[in-house]
């Protein structure tokens, strides 16, 4: 059967996330998804975490010296911060290691070139990645093709309305971890997506400040950033 998965979502366990797993499940089902990968920043999901009525892939987004790295089917913390060692920890858990939005903040391929020797694939569609670099996803897709790496898609959702803005489509015999993992590693997948509004990035940055009890100066800077995001949505739809 054909299934649709959003392979990059952040829950309330991320510093800039506010969604509970039940909220994620509700929105994902409404978006026609069969499952999601919850990849919080440098933190794995608690034991027994579940998305009601939805296939849940436990994951993590690791901050490494070569950029952000997604680990899928990961339930134990990844302590390493160098990319090769982080990939090794993910693989030791039987997980899949994917380079996340490699050209979101840069057009240089240097870090991605280094990472390409270790990862299982590249996030070729991320619905937030094009806010600063409008060719970020196109560059990621070109990079994956050039280096013969698997390409995947995720929304990078931090808010409910972003869920489903990046979708990985694959065929599986049964909706089980082993079957989904095998299908992802086969490389026989399709991706699709649409760009998220910039304002949702502003919302997640507000969440980060609220969680860390930021001072007034931080909120003033956030307000300026939020206005910029709103204008970006108006003039660069």
C-alpha positions in Angstrom: 0.0 0.0 0.0 1.0 3.6 -0.6 1.6 5.7 2.5 2.3 9.4 3.1 4.7 10.4 5.9 5.9 13.8 7.1 9.4 12.9 8.2 10.4 16.1 10.2 8.1 17.4 12.9 8.9 19.1 16.2 6.8 18.5 19.4 6.5 20.4 22.6 9.8 18.6 23.7 11.7 21.0 21.4 12.7 24.4 22.9 10.8 26.1 20.1 7.9 23.5 19.8 4.5 23.7 21.3 2.5 20.8 19.9 1.6 17.8 22.0 1.7 14.4 20.3 -2.1 14.2 20.3 -2.2 17.6 18.5 0.3 16.3 16.0 -1.8 13.2 15.4 -5.0 15.1 15.0 -3.5 17.6 12.4 -1.6 14.8 10.6 -4.7 12.7 10.1 -6.6 15.8 8.8 -3.7 16.3 6.3 -4.1 12.8 5.0 -0.9 11.4 6.5 -0.4 7.9 7.6 2.5 8.7 9.9 5.1 11.2 11.1 8.7 11.3 12.3 9.0 13.4 15.5 12.5 14.8 15.5 13.0 17.2 18.4 16.2 19.2 18.8 18.8 17.1 20.5 16.2 15.2 22.4 14.4 11.8 21.9 10.8 11.2 22.8 10.0 9.9 26.3 9.4 6.2 26.7 5.9 5.0 25.6 5.3 8.1 23.5 2.5 7.6 21.0 0.5 9.5 18.4 -3.1 8.1 18.6 -4.2 6.6 15.3 -1.0 7.5 13.5 2.2 5.6 12.8 4.9 7.3 14.9 8.6 7.2 13.9 10.7 8.2 17.0 13.6 10.5 16.0 15.9 13.3 16.8 17.4 16.3 15.1 21.1 16.4 16.2 23.1 19.6 16.1 26.5 18.6 14.7 29.6 20.4 13.5 28.4 19.8 9.9 24.9 21.0 10.3 21.6 19.4 11.5 21.2 15.7 11.3 18.0 13.8 11.4 18.0 10.4 13.1 14.9 8.2 12.4 13.9 5.1 14.5 16.0 6.4 17.3 14.9 6.1 21.0 18.2 6.7 22.9 19.9 10.1 23.1 22.6 10.9 20.6 25.5 12.5 22.5 28.0 13.0 19.7 28.3 16.5 18.1 30.7 15.6 15.3 28.7 14.3 12.3 30.5 11.0 11.7 30.2 10.0 15.4 26.5 11.1 15.5 25.7 9.0 12.4 27.5 6.0 14.0 25.4 6.4 17.2 22.2 6.5 15.1 23.3 3.4 13.1 24.1 1.6 16.3 20.5 2.0 17.3 19.4 0.6 13.9 18.3 4.1 12.8 18.5 6.0 9.6 20.7 9.2 9.4 19.6 12.0 7.1 21.2 15.4 6.4 18.6 18.0 7.3 18.0 21.2 5.1 21.7 21.5 4.2 21.4 24.7 2.2 18.9 26.6 4.4 21.6 29.0 5.6 24.4 28.6 3.0 25.0 28.0 -0.6 28.4 26.4 0.1 28.5 22.7 -0.4 31.5 22.1 1.9 29.7 20.8 4.9 27.3 18.7 2.9 30.2 17.3 0.9 31.8 16.1 4.2 28.5 14.7 5.5 27.7 12.8 2.2 30.3 10.2 3.1 28.4 9.1 6.1 24.6 9.8 5.8 21.9 7.6 4.4 20.1 10.4 2.6 19.3 14.1 2.3 16.3 16.1 3.1 15.5 17.4 -0.4 12.3 19.2 0.7 11.9 21.1 3.9 9.0 23.5 4.0 10.9 26.1 6.1 14.3 26.0 4.3 13.6 28.5 1.5 13.0 31.5 3.7 16.5 32.8 3.4 17.8 30.8 0.4 15.0 30.4 -2.2 16.9 27.6 -3.9 17.7 25.7 -0.7 15.5 22.7 -1.6 16.5 22.7 -5.3 20.2 22.7 -4.2 19.5 19.9 -1.8 17.8 17.8 -4.5 20.7 18.5 -7.0 23.2 17.6 -4.3 21.4 14.3 -3.5 21.3 13.4 -7.2 24.9 14.3 -7.8 26.1 12.2 -4.8 23.6 9.3 -5.4 21.9 9.8 -2.1 18.3 9.1 -1.2 16.0 12.1 -1.0 13.3 12.6 1.6 10.8 15.3 2.5 9.6 16.8 5.8 7.8 19.9 6.9 10.0 20.8 9.8 6.7 21.8 11.4 6.8 23.5 14.8 3.1 24.6 14.5 0.0 22.6 13.5 -0.7 24.4 10.2 2.8 23.4 8.9 2.2 19.6 9.3 2.0 18.0 5.9 3.9 20.7 4.0 6.6 18.2 3.3 5.6 14.6 2.5 7.6 11.4 1.7 5.5 8.9 -0.3 6.4 5.2 -0.4 5.0 1.7 -0.8 5.0 -0.8 2.0 3.5 -4.3 2.5 2.6 -3.5 6.1 2.7 -0.4 8.2 5.4 -1.6 10.6 8.8 -0.2 11.6 10.7 -2.8 9.7 8.7 -2.4 6.6 8.8 1.4 6.6 12.5 1.4 7.3 13.2 -1.0 4.5 11.1 1.1 2.1 12.9 4.3 3.1 16.3 2.7 2.6 15.3 1.3 -0.8 15.3 4.8 -2.2 12.1 4.1 -4.1 10.2 7.1 -2.7 8.6 10.3 -4.0 8.5 13.7 -2.3 6.2 16.6 -2.5 5.7 19.8 -0.5 4.7 23.4 -0.3 6.5 26.3 1.4 5.4 27.2 5.0 4.6 30.8 5.8 7.4 32.8 7.4 5.1 33.8 10.2 5.1 30.3 11.6 8.9 30.6 12.1 8.2 33.8 14.1 5.6 31.8 16.2 8.1 29.1 17.0 10.7 31.7 17.9 8.2 33.3 20.3 7.7 29.9 21.9 11.4 29.5 22.4 11.6 32.9 24.2 8.6 32.1 26.3 10.0 28.7 27.4 13.4 30.1 28.4 11.7 33.2 30.2 13.6 35.6 27.9 14.0 39.3 28.9 12.3 42.3 27.3 15.1 43.0 24.9 14.8 39.5 23.4 11.0 40.1 22.9 11.8 43.5 21.2 14.1 41.7 18.8 11.5 39.1 18.2 8.8 41.7 17.4 11.0 43.1 14.7 11.6 39.6 13.3 7.9 38.9 13.4 7.1 42.0 11.4 9.7 41.0 8.9 8.1 37.6 8.6 4.7 39.0 8.0 6.0 41.4 5.3 7.8 38.5 3.7 4.5 36.5 3.5 2.7 39.5 2.0 5.3 40.5 -0.6 7.0 37.1 -1.3 4.0 34.6 -1.2 
